Amino acid sequence: MKQILIGVVLATLALTQPARADHLSSDDIKELALEAILENPGIIMDAVRILEQQQADAQAAQAAATLEQRRDLLERDPNAPVLGNPDGDVTVVEFFDYNCPYCRRAMDEVQALLDADPNIRLVYREWPILGEGSVFAARAALASRNQGKYEEFHWALMGQAGRAEESSVLQIAAEIGLDIDQLLADMDAPEIDEHIQTTMALTQELGFNGTPSFVVGEALVPGFVESSVLKDYVDETRDALN
């Protein structure tokens, strides 16, 4: 913001006193910036708005570039779990955390979407950002793929009443018939590190700052949404493909 204020001062001087603007020291600029602020306090809010708009524009450009350049990674990463119809024509990508209450609320909405539309691919990106329990749950869920129980384990973890912690995660794993010793060993596999690291990178590039967050076609959908809203994005994406 400091640079924006200085820019405003210099632009004003260039228009009103061009000869003087070419011979300003850094102390002169600071003094003039302070004078400008004192005379017109609203300049601070103007500078903040300019900065926020610049940041928003830069983030939107970065997100658009990510959607264009990383589409295959987002939708076709072989190291990401796929639910729904693996051959579906529209892909929904969800970034989530097992300890996020809004992700748990969204579970019913996502299930309703899949039930209503058998032609959707649902790609899950584990994004454990809410503590050690979230990390343990994400690693355990990804490891359960080796025993063919990711989907069952995922819904069970999402449906639990309390927080996902090591003890509760392992209890649910045992209840659905996972081999605990194998699960614990598989949790240290390098592909699990890779999945989580890739998820972190994608969320930064897309500008997501919380869970759940969805990508549907060209749409970035942060936060909890109802199935009807997701359906609208799916329909728009399907129309664009046809």
FIDREN-751633 format. One line per 5 residues: number of its first residue (from 1); their letters; for each residue x, y, z of N, C-alpha, C. Coordinates in steps of 0.05 Angstrom, whole numbers, plus 32768, in hexadecimal, padded with zeros to 4 digits. Example, Ala and Ser with C-alpha at 12.3 -4.5 7.8 and 13.67 -1.06 7.14 Angstrom:
BEGIN
1> AS> 8108,7F8E,809C,80F6,7FA6,809C,8108,7FBE,809C; 8101,7FD3,808E,8111,7FEB,808F,8102,8001,809D
***
This chain:
BEGIN
1> MKQIL> 8011,7FE8,8000,8000,8000,8000,8011,8019,8000; 8029,8017,800D,803B,802E,800E,8042,8037,7FF1; 8048,8024,7FE0,804F,802A,7FC5,8038,8037,7FB6; 8020,802E,7FBC,8008,803A,7FAF,8005,8057,7FB7; 8008,805D,7FD1,8006,8078,7FDB,801B,808A,7FCD
6> IGVVL> 8033,8080,7FCC,8049,808F,7FC0,8042,8094,7FA2; 8037,807F,7F95,8030,8082,7F79,801B,8097,7F75; 8007,8098,7F88,7FF2,80AD,7F86,7FFE,80C8,7F88; 8010,80CC,7F9C,801D,80E6,7FA0,802D,80EE,7F87; 803D,80DB,7F7C,804D,80E2,7F65,803C,80E8,7F4C
11> ATLAL> 8026,80D9,7F49,8015,80DF,7F32,8009,80FA,7F35; 8001,8102,7F4D,7FF5,811D,7F51,800A,8133,7F4B; 8023,812E,7F55,8037,8142,7F50,803E,8144,7F32; 803E,812D,7F25,8045,812D,7F09,8032,813E,7EF9; 8019,813E,7F02,8004,814D,7EF4,8004,816B,7EFB
16> TQPAR> 8009,8170,7F15,8007,818C,7F1F,8021,819A,7F20; 8038,818C,7F25,8052,8199,7F27,8067,8188,7F1A; 8067,8185,7F00,8078,8172,7EF2,8096,8178,7EF8; 809E,8191,7EF9,80BA,8197,7EFE,80C3,818D,7F1A; 80B1,8190,7F2D,80B8,8189,7F49,80B9,816B,7F4C
21> ADHLS> 80A8,815C,7F3E,80A6,8140,7F41,80C0,8131,7F3A; 80D0,813E,7F28,80E8,8130,7F1F,80FF,8133,7F33; 80FC,8144,7F48,8112,814A,7F5A,810B,8144,7F77; 80FC,812F,7F7C,80F3,8128,7F97,8106,8113,7FA3; 810D,8119,7FBC,811C,8104,7FCB,8108,80F2,7FD8
26> SDDIK> 8112,80DB,7FE4,80FF,80C9,7FF1,80F2,80D6,8009; 8101,80E8,8017,80F5,80F6,802E,80DF,8109,8024; 80E4,8116,800D,80CF,8127,8002,80B6,8118,7FFC; 80B9,8100,7FF0,80A2,80F0,7FE8,8093,80E8,8001; 80A1,80DF,8017,8094,80D7,802F,8084,80EF,803B
31> ELALE> 8090,8106,803B,8083,811E,8046,806A,8125,8036; 806C,8123,801C,8056,812A,800B,8040,8115,800E; 8047,80FB,8011,8033,80E7,8015,8024,80EB,802F; 8033,80F3,8044,8026,80F9,805E,8013,8111,805B; 801C,8126,804D,800B,813D,8049,7FF2,8136,8039
36> AILEN> 7FF5,8125,8025,7FDE,811C,8015,7FCA,810D,8026; 7FD4,80FC,8038,7FC2,80EC,8049,7FB4,80FE,805C; 7FC2,8111,8069,7FB6,8123,807C,7FA1,8135,806F; 7FA6,813D,8057,7F93,814E,8049,7F7B,813E,803E; 7F80,8125,8038,7F6A,8115,802D,7F6D,80F8,8038
41> PGIIM> 7F62,80F3,8050,7F65,80D9,805C,7F59,80C2,804B; 7F46,80C9,803A,7F39,80B5,802A,7F4D,80A8,8016; 7F64,80B4,8012,7F78,80A9,8000,7F81,808E,800A; 7F80,8089,8024,7F89,806F,802F,7F76,805A,8026; 7F5C,805F,8028,7F49,804B,8020,7F4A,8046,8002
46> DAVRI> 7F4F,805C,7FF3,7F52,8059,7FD6,7F6A,8047,7FD0; 7F80,804B,7FDE,7F98,803A,7FDA,7F92,801D,7FE1; 7F83,8019,7FF7,7F7D,7FFE,7FFF,7F6C,7FF0,7FEA; 7F58,7FFF,7FDF,7F47,7FF3,7FCA,7F57,7FEC,7FB1; 7F6A,7FFE,7FAA,7F7B,7FF8,7F93,7F8B,7FDF,7F98
51> LEQQQ> 7F97,7FDD,7FAF,7FA8,7FC6,7FB6,7F98,7FAD,7FB6; 7F80,7FAD,7FC2,7F6F,7F96,7FC3,7F67,7F8D,7FA7; 7F61,7FA1,7F96,7F59,7F9A,7F7A,7F70,7F8E,7F6B; 7F88,7F99,7F6F,7FA0,7F8E,7F62,7FA4,7F71,7F6B; 7FA1,7F6C,7F85,7FA5,7F51,7F8F,7F90,7F3E,7F84
56> ADAQA> 7F77,7F47,7F83,7F61,7F37,7F79,7F66,7F30,7F5B; 7F6E,7F44,7F4C,7F73,7F40,7F30,7F8A,7F2C,7F2C; 7F9F,7F2F,7F3C,7FB6,7F1D,7F39,7FAE,7F00,7F41; 7F9D,7EFD,7F56,7F94,7EE3,7F5E,7F82,7ED6,7F49; 7F71,7EE6,7F3D,7F5F,7EDC,7F29,7F6F,7ED3,7F10
61> AQAAA> 7F83,7EE2,7F09,7F94,7EDA,7EF3,7FA3,7EC0,7EF9; 7FAD,7EBE,7F11,7FBB,7EA5,7F19,7FA8,7E8D,7F19; 7F90,7E91,7F23,7F7D,7E7B,7F23,7F75,7E72,7F07; 7F71,7E85,7EF6,7F6A,7E7F,7EDA,7F81,7E70,7ECC; 7F99,7E78,7ED2,7FB0,7E6A,7EC6,7FB3,7E4E,7ED1
66> TLEQR> 7FAD,7E4A,7EEB,7FAE,7E2F,7EF7,7F99,7E1D,7EEA; 7F80,7E28,7EE6,7F6B,7E18,7EDA,7F73,7E0F,7EBE; 7F81,7E21,7EB0,7F88,7E1B,7E94,7FA0,7E08,7E93; 7FB4,7E0D,7EA4,7FCD,7DFE,7EA2,7FCD,7DE4,7EB2; 7FBC,7DE3,7EC7,7FBD,7DCC,7ED9,7FA3,7DBC,7EDA
71> RDLLE> 7F94,7DBE,7EC4,7F7A,7DB1,7EC3,7F7D,7D93,7EC7; 7F90,7D87,7EB9,7F94,7D6A,7EBB,7F9B,7D62,7ED8; 7FAC,7D72,7EE5,7FB3,7D6B,7F00,7F9B,7D6E,7F13; 7F8B,7D82,7F0E,7F73,7D86,7F1F,7F5F,7D6F,7F1C; 7F5A,7D67,7F03,7F44,7D55,7EFD,7F4D,7D38,7EF8
76> RDPNA> 7F66,7D34,7EF0,7F6E,7D19,7EE8,7F87,7D0F,7EF7; 7F8D,7D1B,7F0D,7FA4,7D11,7F1D,7F9F,7CF4,7F25; 7FB0,7CE1,7F1D,7FAC,7CC6,7F25,7FB0,7CC1,7F43; 7FBC,7CD5,7F50,7FC1,7CD3,7F6D,7FAB,7CE0,7F7E; 7F94,7CE6,7F71,7F7D,7CF2,7F7F,7F66,7CDF,7F7E
81> PVLGN> 7F58,7CDA,7F94,7F40,7CC8,7F94,7F2A,7CD3,7F83; 7F1C,7CC1,7F75,7F06,7CC8,7F64,7EED,7CB9,7F6D; 7ED7,7CC7,7F73,7EBE,7CBB,7F79,7EAA,7CC1,7F63; 7E91,7CB8,7F67,7E7E,7CBD,7F52,7E83,7CAB,7F3A; 7E80,7CB6,7F22,7E84,7CA8,7F09,7EA0,7CAF,7EFE
86> PDGDV> 7EB3,7C9B,7EFF,7ECE,7CA1,7EF5,7ECF,7CAA,7ED8; 7EBA,7CA3,7EC9,7EB9,7CAB,7EAD,7EA5,7CC1,7EA8; 7E9D,7CCF,7EBD,7E8A,7CE5,7EBA,7E94,7CFB,7EA8; 7E81,7D0B,7E9E,7E89,7D20,7E8B,7E90,7D3A,7E99; 7E88,7D3E,7EB2,7E8E,7D56,7EC1,7E9D,7D4E,7EDB
91> TVVEF> 7EB2,7D5C,7EE0,7EC2,7D57,7EF8,7EBE,7D6C,7F0D; 7EB8,7D64,7F25,7EB7,7D76,7F3C,7ECF,7D70,7F4E; 7EDF,7D84,7F54,7EF5,7D80,7F66,7EEF,7D8D,7F81; 7EF2,7D7E,7F96,7EED,7D89,7FB1,7F06,7D88,7FC2; 7F0E,7D9F,7FCD,7F23,7DA1,7FE1,7F17,7DA2,7FFC
96> FDYNC> 7F1F,7D90,800E,7F11,7D8E,8028,7F23,7D85,803E; 7F19,7D88,8057,7F27,7D80,806F,7F12,7D70,8080; 7F1A,7D5A,808B,7F08,7D49,809B,7EFE,7D57,80B4; 7F0C,7D6B,80BE,7F03,7D79,80D6,7EF5,7D93,80D0; 7EEF,7D98,80B7,7EE1,7DB1,80AF,7EC3,7DAC,80B1
101> PYCRR> 7EB5,7DBB,80C3,7E98,7DB7,80C6,7E89,7DBD,80AD; 7E92,7DCF,809D,7E84,7DD6,8084,7E88,7DC0,806F; 7E9F,7DB2,8070,7EA3,7D9B,805E,7E90,7D85,8066; 7E8C,7D81,8080,7E79,7D6D,8088,7E5C,7D73,8080; 7E56,7D8D,8082,7E3B,7D95,8078,7E39,7D91,805A
106> AMDEV> 7E4F,7D96,804C,7E4F,7D93,802F,7E4D,7D76,8026; 7E54,7D64,8038,7E53,7D47,8031,7E38,7D3F,8026; 7E23,7D47,8034,7E08,7D40,802A,7E02,7D4D,800F; 7E0B,7D65,800B,7E06,7D73,7FF2,7E15,7D65,7FDB; 7E2D,7D5C,7FE0,7E3D,7D4E,7FCC,7E30,7D33,7FC5
111> QALLD> 7E28,7D25,7FDA,7E1B,7D0B,7FD6,7E01,7D0F,7FC5; 7DF2,7D24,7FCC,7DD9,7D29,7FBD,7DDF,7D2F,7FA0; 7DF5,7D3E,7F9B,7DFD,7D44,7F7F,7E03,7D2A,7F70; 7E13,7D19,7F7D,7E1A,7D00,7F6F,7E02,7CEE,7F6B; 7DF0,7CED,7F7E,7DD8,7CDD,7F7B,7DC6,7CE7,7F64
116> ADPNI> 7DC5,7D02,7F61,7DB4,7D0D,7F4C,7DC0,7D0D,7F30; 7DDA,7D0B,7F2F,7DE8,7D0C,7F15,7DFD,7CF6,7F13; 7DF7,7CE0,7F06,7E09,7CC9,7F05,7E21,7CCD,7EF1; 7E23,7CE5,7EE6,7E38,7CEB,7ED3,7E4C,7CFF,7EDD; 7E50,7CFF,7EF7,7E63,7D12,7F03,7E7B,7D02,7F0E
121> RLVYR> 7E93,7D0C,7F08,7EAB,7D02,7F15,7EB1,7D15,7F2C; 7EB5,7D09,7F44,7EBC,7D19,7F5B,7ED9,7D13,7F63; 7EEA,7D27,7F61,7F06,7D24,7F68,7F0A,7D31,7F84; 7F16,7D22,7F96,7F1B,7D2C,7FB1,7F39,7D34,7FB4; 7F3D,7D4C,7FBE,7F57,7D55,7FC6,7F57,7D59,7FE4
126> EWPIL> 7F66,7D48,7FF2,7F69,7D4A,800F,7F7A,7D62,8015; 7F6E,7D74,8026,7F7B,7D8D,802D,7F7A,7D91,804B; 7F8C,7D83,8059,7F8B,7D83,8077,7F97,7D9C,8083; 7F87,7DAF,808A,7F91,7DC9,8093,7F88,7DD0,80B0; 7F7A,7DBD,80BC,7F6E,7DC3,80D6,7F7A,7DB3,80ED
131> GEGSV> 7F94,7DAF,80EC,7FA2,7DA2,8102,7FAC,7D86,80FC; 7FBA,7D7B,8110,7FC6,7D61,810D,7FB2,7D4B,8108; 7F9B,7D4D,8114,7F86,7D39,810F,7F7D,7D39,80F2; 7F7C,7D50,80E6,7F74,7D52,80CA,7F89,7D44,80B8; 7FA3,7D49,80BF,7FB9,7D3D,80B0,7FB8,7D1F,80B2
136> FAARA> 7FB4,7D15,80CB,7FB3,7CF8,80CF,7F9B,7CEC,80BF; 7F84,7CF9,80C0,7F6D,7CEF,80B2,7F71,7CEE,8094; 7F7D,7D04,8089,7F82,7D05,806C,7F95,7CEF,8064; 7FAA,7CEB,8073,7FBE,7CD7,806C,7FB1,7CBB,806E; 7FA1,7CB7,8082,7F94,7C9C,8085,7F81,7C97,806F
141> ALASR> 7F71,7CAC,8067,7F5E,7CA8,8052,7F6C,7CA2,8038; 7F81,7CB0,8031,7F90,7CAB,8019,7F9D,7C8F,801A; 7FA6,7C87,8031,7FB2,7C6C,8033,7F9E,7C56,8030; 7F85,7C5B,8037,7F70,7C47,8035,7F6B,7C3F,8018; 7F75,7C4E,8005,7F71,7C47,7FE8,7F7E,7C2C,7FE2
146> NQGKY> 7F94,7C26,7FF0,7FA2,7C0D,7FEB,7F91,7BF5,7FF4; 7F7D,7BFA,8004,7F6B,7BE4,800D,7F50,7BE7,8000; 7F4D,7BF9,7FED,7F35,7BFB,7FDE,7F1D,7C06,7FEE; 7F23,7C16,8003,7F0D,7C1F,8014,7F0D,7C3E,8017; 7F18,7C4C,8004,7F18,7C69,8007,7EFC,7C75,800A
151> EEFHW> 7EEB,7C6E,7FF8,7ED0,7C7B,7FF8,7EC1,7C75,8012; 7EC2,7C5C,801A,7EB4,7C55,8033,7EC0,7C63,804B; 7EDA,7C64,804C,7EE9,7C71,8062,7EE4,7C8F,8061; 7EE4,7C9B,804A,7EDF,7CB8,8047,7EC4,7CC0,8052; 7EAF,7CB2,804A,7E94,7CB9,8053,7E92,7CB5,8072
156> ALMGQ> 7E9F,7CA0,807C,7E9E,7C9A,8099,7EAC,7CB0,80A8; 7EC3,7CB9,809E,7ED2,7CCF,80AC,7EC2,7CE9,80AB; 7EB6,7CEE,8095,7EA6,7D07,8092,7E8D,7D06,80A4; 7E83,7CEE,80A9,7E6B,7CEC,80B8,7E6E,7CEA,80D6; 7E87,7CE9,80E0,7E8B,7CE6,80FD,7E82,7CFF,810B
161> AGRAE> 7E7B,7CFC,8125,7E71,7D12,8134,7E87,7D24,813F; 7E9C,7D18,8148,7EB2,7D28,8155,7EC8,7D2F,8141; 7EDE,7D3A,814C,7EF5,7D40,813C,7F03,7D27,8132; 7F0F,7D2A,811A,7F1F,7D15,8110,7F3B,7D17,811D; 7F41,7D04,812E,7F5B,7D02,813B,7F65,7CE6,8137
166> ESSVL> 7F7E,7CE1,813E,7F8A,7CC6,8139,7F78,7CB0,8144; 7F6F,7CB3,815D,7F60,7C9D,8169,7F45,7C99,815B; 7F37,7CAE,8155,7F1D,7CAB,8148,7F1F,7CA1,812B; 7F34,7CAA,811E,7F39,7CA1,8102,7F3E,7C83,8102; 7F4F,7C7A,8114,7F56,7C5D,8114,7F3E,7C4C,811D
171> QIAAE> 7F2D,7C58,812F,7F15,7C49,8137,7F03,7C45,811F; 7EFF,7C5A,8110,7EED,7C58,80F8,7EFA,7C45,80E4; 7F14,7C46,80E1,7F22,7C34,80CE,7F1D,7C17,80D5; 7F1F,7C11,80EF,7F1A,7BF6,80F8,7EFD,7BED,80F4; 7EEB,7C00,80F8,7ECE,7BFA,80F6,7EC7,7BF3,80D9
176> IGLDI> 7ED4,7BFF,80C5,7ECD,7BF9,80A9,7EDF,7BE2,809E; 7EEF,7BD6,80AF,7EFE,7BBF,80A7,7F19,7BC3,809B; 7F25,7BDB,809F,7F40,7BE0,8095,7F55,7BD1,80A6; 7F6A,7BC7,8099,7F80,7BBC,80A8,7F91,7BD3,80B3; 7F91,7BD6,80CD,7F9D,7BEE,80D9,7FBB,7BEE,80D5
181> DQLLA> 7FC8,7BD7,80D8,7FE5,7BD6,80D5,7FED,7BDF,80B8; 7FDE,7BD5,80A5,7FE4,7BDC,8089,7FDE,7BFA,8085; 7FC8,7C03,8090,7FC1,7C1F,808D,7FD7,7C31,8098; 7FE1,7C2C,80B0,7FF5,7C3C,80BC,800F,7C3C,80AB; 8016,7C25,80A0,802D,7C23,808F,8029,7C33,8075
186> DMDAP> 8012,7C30,806A,800D,7C3E,8050,800B,7C5C,8053; 8005,7C66,806B,8003,7C82,806F,801D,7C91,806A; 8033,7C83,806A,804D,7C90,8066,8056,7C8F,8049; 8045,7C86,8037,804D,7C83,801B,8052,7C9F,800F; 8065,7CA1,7FFC,806C,7CBB,7FF0,8055,7CC7,7FE0
191> EIDEH> 8043,7CB5,7FD5,802D,7CC0,7FC5,8019,7CD0,7FD7; 8019,7CCA,7FF0,8007,7CD9,8002,8013,7CF5,8007; 802D,7CF6,800B,803A,7D10,800E,8035,7D21,7FF4; 8038,7D14,7FDD,8035,7D21,7FC4,8019,7D2C,7FC1; 8004,7D1C,7FC8,7FE9,7D26,7FC5,7FE4,7D3F,7FD6
196> IQTTM> 7FEC,7D3E,7FEF,7FE7,7D55,8000,7FF7,7D6D,7FF7; 8010,7D6A,7FEF,8020,7D80,7FE6,8014,7D8C,7FCD; 800B,7D7C,7FBB,7FFF,7D86,7FA2,7FE5,7D95,7FA9; 7FD6,7D8B,7FBB,7FBD,7D99,7FC4,7FC4,7DB4,7FCE; 7FD8,7DB6,7FE0,7FDF,7DD0,7FEB,7FE7,7DE3,7FD5
201> ALTQE> 7FF6,7DDA,7FC2,7FFF,7DEB,7FAC,7FE7,7DF5,7F9B; 7FD5,7DE3,7F95,7FBE,7DEA,7F85,7FAC,7DFF,7F93; 7FA8,7DFB,7FAD,7F97,7E0E,7FBB,7FA3,7E2A,7FBB; 7FBD,7E2C,7FBD,7FCA,7E46,7FBC,7FC7,7E52,7FA1; 7FCB,7E42,7F8C,7FC9,7E4D,7F71,7FAD,7E55,7F6A
206> LGFNG> 7F99,7E47,7F75,7F7E,7E4D,7F6F,7F72,7E63,7F81; 7F81,7E6A,7F97,7F78,7E7F,7FA9,7F64,7E76,7FBD; 7F62,7E5C,7FC2,7F50,7E52,7FD7,7F5D,7E57,7FF2; 7F4C,7E5E,8006,7F57,7E62,8020,7F47,7E54,8036; 7F36,7E41,802E,7F28,7E32,8042,7F19,7E1B,8036
211> TPSFV> 7F0F,7E09,8047,7F01,7DF2,803E,7EE3,7DF4,8045; 7ED2,7DE7,8035,7ED7,7DDA,801C,7EDA,7DEF,8006; 7EE8,7DE6,7FF0,7EEA,7DF6,7FD8,7EE7,7DE3,7FC0; 7ED9,7DED,7FAC,7ED3,7DDC,7F95,7EDD,7DE9,7F7B; 7EE4,7DD8,7F68,7EE9,7DE1,7F4C,7ED6,7DD1,7F3B
216> VGEAL> 7EC6,7DE0,7F2B,7EB4,7DD3,7F18,7EB7,7DE1,7EFD; 7EC4,7DD4,7EEB,7ECA,7DE1,7ED1,7EDB,7DFA,7ED5; 7ED1,7E11,7ECD,7EE0,7E2A,7ED0,7ED9,7E39,7EEA; 7EC7,7E2D,7EFA,7EBD,7E3A,7F12,7ECE,7E32,7F2A; 7ED6,7E46,7F3A,7EE2,7E42,7F55,7ECC,7E48,7F69
221> VPGFV> 7EC6,7E34,7F7A,7EB0,7E36,7F8D,7EBA,7E32,7FA9; 7EC1,7E48,7FB7,7ECB,7E45,7FD3,7EB3,7E43,7FE7; 7EB7,7E33,7FFB,7EA3,7E32,8011,7E8D,7E1E,800C; 7E7C,7E1B,8020,7E65,7E09,801F,7E51,7E12,800B; 7E48,7DFF,7FFA,7E32,7E05,7FE7,7E1F,7DEE,7FE7
226> ESSVL> 7E06,7DF3,7FE1,7DF2,7DDE,7FDF,7DF4,7DD0,7FC4; 7DE9,7DB8,7FC4,7DEB,7DA7,7FAC,7DDF,7DB5,7F93; 7DCA,7DC5,7F97,7DBE,7DD3,7F81,7DD1,7DE7,7F74; 7DE2,7DF4,7F84,7DF6,7E06,7F7A,7E0B,7DF7,7F6A; 7E14,7DE1,7F76,7E28,7DD0,7F68,7E1C,7DC6,7F4D
231> KDYVD> 7E03,7DBF,7F4E,7DF6,7DB5,7F35,7DF6,7DCB,7F1F; 7DF1,7DE4,7F27,7DF2,7DF9,7F14,7E0D,7DFB,7F06; 7E22,7DF9,7F16,7E3D,7DFA,7F0B,7E43,7DE2,7EF9; 7E39,7DCB,7F01,7E3C,7DB3,7EF1,7E2E,7DB7,7ED6; 7E15,7DC1,7ED7,7E06,7DC5,7EBF,7E14,7DD9,7EAC
236> ETRDA> 7E1E,7DEF,7EB7,7E2C,7E03,7EA7,7E45,7DF6,7E9A; 7E53,7DE6,7EA9,7E6B,7DD9,7E9F,7E64,7DC5,7E89; 7E4F,7DB6,7E8D,7E46,7DA3,7E79,7E3D,7DB0,7E5F; 7E2F,7DC7,7E62,7E26,7DD6,7E4B,7E3E,7DE0,7E3B; 7E53,7DE9,7E4A,7E6A,7DF4,7E3C,7E7A,7DDE,7E2D
241> LN> 7E78,7DC6,7E37,7E86,7DAF,7E2A,7E78,7DA6,7E11; 7E5E,7DAB,7E0F,7E4E,7DA1,7DF9,7E4B,7DB5,7DE2
***
